[in-house]
C-alpha cells in the first residue's frame, strides 16, 4: 500500500504542479516578453515534453488509485472523500484527453505550418481547460489530504 500511495502522490504532484507552474508562472511571462510566433512555438514545444509526463501520471493515478481502493475492500469500504477524489479525477482525465486530442494536436499542426492566427485560439482553449483542471486538481489535493477528517 505504501508504494502505491507514494506513486499516486508523485503522479499527482507532477500533473497538478506542472499545471500550476505553466498557468501561474510561465504563461504570464511568455505573454509579456514573447511575440505570438515565439510564444506559440514555446508552448507547443513545452507541451510535447510535459504531456508525456502527464500521460504517465494519468496511468499511474488510475492504476494506483484503483489498486489502493481494492486493497481497502472496494468502493463500499472507502469514505466519501475517496468517491469525490475519483469523480474529480475522472473529470480531469476526460478534460485532459479532450485537450490533448483536439486543441493540442491542432496547435501543433498550426505551429508546424506557421499558421499563427489559427494556432492562437487553440492555445487559448488549452489555457481555459488547464484553468479548470488546475482548479479541480487543487480541490482533489485538498480532499485527498484532509477529506477523511472533514467528511
Backbone as numpy.savetxt, mean C-alpha at the origin, in Angstrom:
# Nx Ny Nz CAx CAy CAz Cx Cy Cz
4.29 -19.04 15.69 3.46 -17.85 15.69 4.33 -16.60 15.69
5.44 -16.63 16.41 6.32 -15.47 16.49 6.90 -15.08 15.14
7.31 -16.07 14.35 7.87 -15.78 13.03 6.79 -15.19 12.11
5.59 -15.76 12.16 4.50 -15.23 11.33 4.18 -13.78 11.69
4.13 -13.51 12.98 3.84 -12.15 13.42 4.94 -11.19 13.00
6.20 -11.60 13.14 7.31 -10.74 12.74 7.27 -10.44 11.24
7.04 -11.47 10.42 6.95 -11.26 8.97 5.74 -10.37 8.62
4.65 -10.58 9.32 3.44 -9.79 9.11 3.71 -8.31 9.40
4.35 -8.05 10.51 4.64 -6.66 10.89 5.64 -6.02 9.93
6.67 -6.75 9.52 7.64 -6.21 8.57 6.97 -5.86 7.24
6.09 -6.73 6.77 5.39 -6.46 5.53 4.52 -5.20 5.65
3.85 -5.05 6.78 3.02 -3.86 6.99 3.87 -2.60 7.04
5.01 -2.68 7.69 5.91 -1.52 7.78 6.40 -1.11 6.39
6.78 -2.09 5.59 7.26 -1.79 4.23 6.17 -1.09 3.43
4.96 -1.64 3.44 3.89 -1.09 2.62 3.40 0.26 3.13
3.00 0.30 4.39 2.45 1.54 4.95 3.54 2.60 5.08
4.71 2.21 5.53 5.81 3.16 5.64 6.22 3.72 4.30
6.23 2.87 3.28 6.56 3.34 1.94 5.54 4.33 1.42
4.27 4.06 1.67 3.23 5.01 1.25 3.36 6.32 2.01
3.64 6.25 3.29 3.79 7.47 4.09 4.93 8.33 3.55
6.07 7.68 3.31 7.22 8.42 2.77 6.90 9.03 1.41
6.35 8.22 0.52 6.06 8.71 -0.83 5.07 9.87 -0.80
4.01 9.73 -0.02 2.94 10.72 -0.03 3.33 12.00 0.71
3.94 11.85 1.86 4.19 13.01 2.72 5.57 13.64 2.57
6.52 12.92 2.00 7.88 13.44 1.90 8.31 13.66 0.45
8.28 12.60 -0.34 8.76 12.69 -1.71 7.83 13.51 -2.61
6.53 13.28 -2.51 5.58 13.97 -3.40 5.67 15.49 -3.32
5.64 16.08 -2.12 5.69 17.54 -2.08 6.99 18.12 -2.64
8.10 17.45 -2.37 9.38 17.95 -2.86 9.47 17.78 -4.38
9.06 16.62 -4.88 9.10 16.40 -6.33 8.23 17.41 -7.06
7.07 17.71 -6.52 6.18 18.68 -7.15 6.77 20.08 -7.13
7.55 20.36 -6.11 8.12 21.71 -5.95 9.35 21.94 -6.82
10.17 20.92 -7.00 11.47 21.16 -7.64 11.62 20.56 -9.03
10.71 19.70 -9.45 10.87 19.04 -10.75 9.79 19.45 -11.73
10.19 19.68 -12.95 9.24 19.94 -14.03 8.49 18.64 -14.33
7.27 18.74 -14.88 6.44 17.55 -15.08 7.13 16.36 -15.75
7.87 16.52 -16.84 8.49 15.32 -17.43 9.44 14.60 -16.47
10.24 15.35 -15.74 11.18 14.74 -14.79 10.45 14.14 -13.60
9.42 14.82 -13.14 8.63 14.33 -12.00 7.93 13.02 -12.38
7.36 12.97 -13.57 6.68 11.75 -14.01 7.65 10.59 -14.17
8.85 10.88 -14.68 9.87 9.84 -14.81 10.35 9.35 -13.45
10.49 10.28 -12.51 10.89 9.90 -11.15 9.87 8.95 -10.54
8.59 9.30 -10.63 7.55 8.46 -10.04 7.47 7.11 -10.74
7.50 7.11 -12.04 7.43 5.86 -12.79 8.58 4.93 -12.38
9.78 5.46 -12.32 10.93 4.66 -11.91 10.89 4.22 -10.46
10.42 5.10 -9.59 10.32 4.76 -8.17 9.29 3.67 -7.93
8.16 3.79 -8.64 7.09 2.79 -8.47 7.55 1.40 -8.90
8.38 1.32 -9.93 8.87 0.01 -10.36 9.51 -0.72 -9.18
10.36 -0.03 -8.47 11.05 -0.65 -7.34 10.11 -0.86 -6.15
9.33 0.17 -5.81 8.47 0.09 -4.64 7.39 -0.98 -4.81
6.80 -1.07 -5.99 5.71 -2.01 -6.18 6.17 -3.46 -6.14
7.42 -3.72 -6.46 7.95 -5.09 -6.25 7.87 -5.45 -4.77
8.25 -4.51 -3.93 8.19 -4.72 -2.48 6.75 -4.82 -1.99
5.87 -4.03 -2.59 4.46 -4.08 -2.17 3.86 -5.44 -2.51
4.16 -5.97 -3.69 3.64 -7.30 -4.02 4.11 -8.34 -3.00
5.37 -8.28 -2.63 5.88 -9.20 -1.61 5.17 -8.97 -0.28
4.97 -7.71 0.08 4.28 -7.38 1.33 2.85 -7.90 1.32
2.15 -7.71 0.22 0.76 -8.18 0.12 0.69 -9.69 0.30
1.56 -10.40 -0.37 1.57 -11.86 -0.25 1.87 -12.27 1.19
2.90 -11.66 1.78 3.25 -11.99 3.16 2.11 -11.66 4.13
1.48 -10.51 3.95 0.39 -10.13 4.84 -0.77 -11.13 4.77
-1.13 -11.52 3.57 -2.24 -12.47 3.43 -1.88 -13.85 4.00
-0.71 -14.35 3.65 -0.32 -15.68 4.11 -0.12 -15.71 5.62
0.62 -14.75 6.15 0.88 -14.76 7.60 -0.39 -14.44 8.39
-1.22 -13.53 7.88 -2.46 -13.19 8.59 -3.38 -14.39 8.70
-3.59 -15.06 7.58 -4.46 -16.25 7.61 -3.81 -17.38 8.41
-2.49 -17.48 8.33 -1.81 -18.50 9.12 -1.99 -18.29 10.62
-1.85 -17.04 11.07 -2.03 -16.76 12.50 -3.47 -16.99 12.93
-4.42 -16.62 12.08 -5.83 -16.85 12.42 -6.09 -18.34 12.54
-5.55 -19.13 11.64 -5.72 -20.59 11.71 -5.11 -21.14 12.99
-3.94 -20.64 13.37 -3.28 -21.12 14.59 -4.06 -20.74 15.85
-4.83 -19.66 15.76 -5.62 -19.22 16.91 -6.99 -19.87 16.97
-7.32 -20.69 15.97 -8.59 -21.40 16.00 -9.62 -20.92 14.99
-9.23 -20.08 14.07 -10.15 -19.62 13.02 -10.80 -18.30 13.35
-11.61 -17.82 12.42 -12.23 -16.51 12.54 -13.15 -16.40 13.75
-13.80 -17.49 14.13 -14.71 -17.45 15.28 -13.95 -17.24 16.59
-12.66 -17.54 16.59 -11.88 -17.47 17.83 -11.14 -16.14 18.00
-11.14 -15.30 16.98 -10.39 -14.04 17.08 -11.34 -12.88 17.37
-10.77 -11.80 17.85 -11.56 -10.64 18.25 -12.04 -9.79 17.08
-12.91 -8.85 17.42 -13.45 -7.93 16.43 -12.33 -7.16 15.74
-11.28 -6.83 16.48 -10.19 -6.07 15.89 -9.54 -6.81 14.72
-9.48 -8.14 14.78 -8.90 -8.92 13.69 -9.83 -8.88 12.48
-11.12 -8.95 12.72 -12.08 -8.86 11.62 -11.98 -7.49 10.93
-11.86 -6.43 11.73 -11.70 -5.08 11.17 -10.39 -4.97 10.38
-9.33 -5.52 10.95 -8.03 -5.48 10.29 -8.10 -6.22 8.95
-8.74 -7.37 8.93 -8.84 -8.13 7.68 -9.69 -7.41 6.65
-10.80 -6.85 7.08 -11.66 -6.13 6.14 -10.93 -4.96 5.51
-10.28 -4.16 6.33 -9.52 -3.01 5.82 -8.35 -3.49 4.97
-7.71 -4.56 5.39 -6.57 -5.10 4.63 -6.98 -5.58 3.25
-8.09 -6.29 3.17 -8.55 -6.74 1.85 -8.97 -5.56 0.97
-9.56 -4.55 1.56 -9.90 -3.35 0.79 -8.62 -2.69 0.25
-7.59 -2.63 1.08 -6.30 -2.08 0.64 -5.73 -2.88 -0.52
-5.82 -4.19 -0.44 -5.30 -5.05 -1.52 -6.07 -4.80 -2.81
-7.39 -4.70 -2.72 -8.19 -4.44 -3.91 -7.84 -3.09 -4.53
-7.71 -2.07 -3.69 -7.33 -0.75 -4.20 -5.94 -0.79 -4.85
-5.01 -1.49 -4.22 -3.67 -1.61 -4.77 -3.70 -2.34 -6.12
-4.47 -3.41 -6.22 -4.54 -4.13 -7.50 -5.10 -3.23 -8.59
-6.13 -2.47 -8.28 -6.65 -1.52 -9.27 -5.57 -0.50 -9.64
-4.94 0.08 -8.63 -3.88 1.07 -8.85 -2.80 0.50 -9.77
-2.38 -0.72 -9.50 -1.29 -1.32 -10.25 -1.69 -1.62 -11.70
-2.85 -2.26 -11.86 -3.22 -2.76 -13.18 -3.90 -1.72 -14.07
-4.26 -0.57 -13.53 -4.85 0.45 -14.39 -3.98 1.72 -14.43
-4.06 2.62 -13.45 -3.31 3.88 -13.61 -1.79 3.70 -13.64
-1.26 2.76 -12.90 0.20 2.57 -12.90 0.71 2.08 -14.26
0.06 1.07 -14.81 0.50 0.57 -16.12 0.32 1.63 -17.20
-0.76 2.40 -17.12 -0.93 3.50 -18.07 0.14 4.58 -17.88
0.44 4.90 -16.62 1.50 5.88 -16.34 2.79 5.46 -17.02
3.19 4.22 -16.83 4.44 3.74 -17.44 4.38 3.80 -18.96
3.27 3.42 -19.52 3.12 3.45 -20.98 3.27 4.88 -21.49
2.58 5.82 -20.84 2.63 7.20 -21.29 4.00 7.84 -21.05
4.65 7.49 -19.96 6.00 8.02 -19.71 6.96 7.48 -20.77
6.87 6.19 -21.06 7.74 5.61 -22.10 7.54 6.29 -23.45
6.31 6.72 -23.72 6.00 7.39 -24.99 6.17 8.91 -24.90
6.58 9.38 -23.74 6.74 10.82 -23.48 5.45 11.60 -23.72
4.35 10.98 -23.37 3.03 11.62 -23.47 2.70 12.20 -22.10
3.36 13.29 -21.77 3.30 13.86 -20.42 1.88 14.28 -20.02
1.13 14.84 -20.94 -0.22 15.30 -20.60 -1.17 14.13 -20.35
-0.86 12.96 -20.89 -1.66 11.76 -20.59 -1.17 11.07 -19.32
0.12 11.18 -19.04 0.69 10.53 -17.85 0.28 11.24 -16.57
0.19 12.56 -16.61 -0.09 13.34 -15.39 -1.40 12.93 -14.70
-2.52 12.75 -15.42 -3.74 12.33 -14.72 -3.62 10.94 -14.08
-2.80 10.09 -14.68 -2.59 8.75 -14.08 -1.84 8.87 -12.75
-0.84 9.73 -12.73 -0.11 9.95 -11.48 -1.04 10.55 -10.43
-1.90 11.45 -10.84 -2.85 12.05 -9.90 -3.81 10.99 -9.36
-4.26 10.07 -10.21 -5.15 9.00 -9.75 -4.41 8.10 -8.76
-3.17 7.80 -9.04 -2.37 7.00 -8.11 -2.26 7.72 -6.78
-2.02 9.03 -6.81 -1.92 9.82 -5.58 -3.20 9.71 -4.76
-4.35 9.77 -5.41 -5.63 9.68 -4.72 -5.82 8.32 -4.07
-5.48 7.28 -4.80 -5.62 5.93 -4.26 -4.65 5.70 -3.11
-3.43 6.19 -3.25 -2.45 6.06 -2.17 -2.92 6.81 -0.93
-3.54 7.97 -1.10 -4.06 8.70 0.05 -5.09 7.86 0.81
-5.99 7.21 0.09 -6.99 6.35 0.72 -6.32 5.15 1.38
-5.41 4.50 0.65 -4.75 3.31 1.20 -3.87 3.66 2.39
-3.24 4.82 2.36 -2.44 5.24 3.50 -3.32 5.44 4.73
-4.45 6.10 4.54 -5.38 6.27 5.66 -5.85 4.94 6.21
-6.22 4.02 5.32 -6.62 2.68 5.76 -5.47 1.96 6.46
-4.27 2.07 5.90 -3.11 1.40 6.50 -2.81 1.92 7.89
-2.88 3.22 8.08 -2.65 3.78 9.41 -3.74 3.34 10.39
-4.98 3.28 9.90 -6.07 2.78 10.73 -5.84 1.32 11.13
-5.37 0.52 10.18 -5.08 -0.88 10.48 -3.98 -0.99 11.53
-2.96 -0.15 11.43 -1.89 -0.18 12.44 -2.46 0.14 13.83
-3.35 1.12 13.90 -3.96 1.47 15.19 -4.81 0.31 15.71
-5.62 -0.27 14.85 -6.47 -1.39 15.27 -5.62 -2.61 15.65
-4.58 -2.87 14.86 -3.72 -4.03 15.15 -2.98 -3.88 16.46
-2.52 -2.67 16.75 -1.71 -2.48 17.96 -2.53 -2.30 19.22
-3.70 -1.73 19.12 -4.48 -1.48 20.35 -5.90 -1.99 20.34
-6.34 -2.52 19.22 -7.72 -2.93 19.07 -8.21 -3.96 20.08
-7.39 -4.88 20.44 -7.85 -5.90 21.39 -8.11 -5.31 22.76
-7.54 -4.15 23.05 -7.77 -3.50 24.34 -9.00 -2.60 24.31
-9.40 -2.17 23.11 -10.52 -1.23 22.99 -11.81 -1.90 22.58
-11.70 -2.97 21.78 -12.89 -3.58 21.20 -13.27 -4.87 21.90
